[in-house]
């Protein structure tokens, strides 16, 4: 045999951390002197780990489960009971299997807990994204339906039909601005259109950079702008792609607030 028979059950329980008291101390003293039992202990620990991992990962080698089941079947059920060891008669028959079952159940519960935490984190991330998108949608609706909403047609300066067209929808109360344009002319390389708020007082305020699509359409939705601005007009200029802090003349489209 690869392990001393009188220590077979103790090794199995020790591998699962279930051996205590004098028996644990006696086995540890024996392990210091017996290389065969040390090897058997490491094999049992490895087999137990593979069996536990099978609850959440790849199927372990069949030999791992076979070794564990053989170890249960070959437990010395009578010798220690006859020698007066202080375990009840049913423990040698069921203790090993119970310990193995506890490890497997613990592994399953641990794996399910990890999966639940991972799923919860994903759902929380999805929820935050949905909250953000819902907030954006509500901001658009609030701007469109605000009592103080201004709808301003932004028309080209000095151009004939088919003219570029633009509409600015602005709410000072909600600090919301939506700009929609059509028939915009193509831009030179490395250039972009820039939308400006012309306040009743002070310098023009940049309100978004945009480029038209293949059909000349473009949109600017709720750009970052200062709150509480009284807008008397909206203007469009052609600027470098990164935008400008002051308008570059000429103004190509302009619309006054009503």
N, C-alpha and C positions, 0 to 999 in steps of 0.2 A: 504493500500500500504506500501511496505517496505522503500520507499523513498518519500520525499515530491515532489509532481508532478512538482512544479514550478522550482525545481532544477534538473529534470531528464536529460534534454539536456546538461546542464552545467556539470553535473557529467560525462557524456559520453565524452564530449570534454576535460574535465580536465584529465580524465584517459589517453587520448592520447597526453596530453601536448599541446592541441590546444586552450585552453582558456586563454585569456589575458585581461589586463586592469582592469577596475572596476568590471567586472563580475567575474574575477578570484579572486579578493580581497574579493568580497561579498561572494562567495562560500566558500572560505577558512575560513572566519569568521563564516559562518553557520556550517561548518564541525567541528569547535572547540566545538560547543554546541550540535550537533546532532549525536548520536551514530548510528542511523539507516542509515543516509547518508554515514557515514564513512564505515560501513559494505558494503553498496552497491558499494562504490567506490573501495574497495579492490576486490570485486567480479568481477567488470568490468575490473579492471587491470589484474586479473588472467585470465579471459576469453580472453582478448585481447592477452595476452602472449601466451596462448595455441593456439589461431588461427594463430598467427605469426609463432610459431614453427612448425605448421603443414606443412609449406612450405618446411621444410628440415628434419623433424624428424617424429616420430610416429604420427598417426592420433589422434587428441585431442578428449576428450569425446564429444559426440554429444550435450550434454547439454550446452557446452561452446558456440558453434556456435549458438545454438538455442537462448540462452540468449542474445547474441549480436544482432541477427536478431530481436528478440522481442523488444530489447531496441530501435532499429531503428524505428520499426513500432509504438511504443508507445510514440515517442517523442511528446511533447506538441507543435504542429505546429502553433496553433492560438493564444494561450494565450499571449505569449511574443510579437508577432507581433501586437496584439490589444493593448497591454500596451505600445507600442511605443519603444520597445527595438531596439537598433540601428543595427539590422541585416537585410539584405534584405530578402524578402519573400521566396526565393528559398533556402537560407542557412539552415533553420531548417530541410528541407526535405532531403538535400543532404550532409550537413556538416559532420554528424555522419558517414555516409557510406563512404564518401570521406576520412575521417581520418582513418577509419578501412582499407580501400584499400591501403592507403599510408603506413601503418604499415606493411601490408602483403607484398607489393611490396618491401619495404625496407628490410624485413626479407629475401625474396627470393634473392635479389641482394647481401645481406651480405653473405648468404650461398653460392651462386655461386662464390663470390669473394674468400671465404675461400677454396672452392674446387679447384678453378683455381690455387691459390697459392700452395696448397698441390700437385696438379698435376704437376705444374711447377717445384717444388722442386724435385719431383720424377724423372721427365725427366732430370733435370740438373744432378742429381746423376747418372742416367743411362748414360748420355752423358759423364761424367767424367770417369766412368768405361770403356766405350767403347773407349775413347781416350787413356786410360792407356793400354788397351789390344792391340789397334792398334799400339801404340808406341812400345810395346814389340814385336809384329809381325814384324814391320819394322826393329827393331834392329836385329832380327834373319836373315831377308833377307839381310840386309846390311852386316852382318858378313859373310854370305855364298857367297856373290857376290863381296866382297871387292877386290881391286886390289892386296893388299898385303896379302891375305888370305893364311894361312898355313894349310895344311891338313896332320895330323901326325897320323900314325898308332901306337897305344900304345899296345905293346905286353907283354905277361907274361915273367917273368924272371925265367928260370929253370923249366918250366912246359911243359908237352907233350900235344898232341892233345887229345880231342877237346879243343883247347886253348881258354881262355878268349880273347876277342878282344876289342879294344877301338879305337876311332878316335877322335882326338882333332882338332877343327876348330877354329883358332884364328886370330883375326884382331887387330893389334896394333893401326891402324888408327882409328877404330871405338870402340876400347876398348871392343870388343865382344869376348866371348868364348863359344863354344858349344862343349860338350863332349858326345859321344854316346858309350855305351859299350854293349857287349853281351857275353853270356856263362860265366859270372862271377861266382866264387865259393861262396857257402853259407858262411856266416860270423859266428864267435863265438858270444855268447850272449854279448850284450852291446858293440858291436863293429860296426864300419862303415868304408867304404872306404873313403879315402880323396884324392882329386885331387890336384896336386902341379904344379905350373909353375916354371921351372928352368930358371932363367934369365941369360943373358950373363954375368951379374955382380951381385954379392950379393947373399943373402941367398934365399932358396926356398920360394915361396909365396903360402899360402893356397888358393885354388880356388874352394872350394865346398866339402861338405860332402854328401855321397849318400849310399843307400843300394839297392842291386839288387832285382828285383821282383822274382816271382816263377820260371820264365824261365831264370833267370840270366841276364836280361836286366836292364839298368839304363841310366839316362840322367842327365846332368848338363847344364843348359841354362843360359848364361849371369850372372854368379855369381858376387858379388861385388869384384872387383879387382882394384889395382892401375892402373892409366892410363899411357900410354906411355911405357909399359914394353917390352923390346926386349926379346922374349922367344927363348931359344935354345933347350929346351926339356920340356916334360911333364911326370909326374910320378904319380904312385898310390901307396899309402901305406894303411895299416890297422891301424886305430886309435880308441880311445874311441868314443862313440856316439856323444859327444859334440865337437869332433874335437881337433886338436892340432895346436900349433903355429910353431912347427918344426917337420919334418918327423920322424916317428918311424921306424927304420930299422927292417926287410929288405924292400927294394922297390920291390913290387910284379909285377908292370907293368911299362914300360918305353918306351918313344918314343922321338926321336930327331927331331928337326925341320929341314926343307929343305931349 
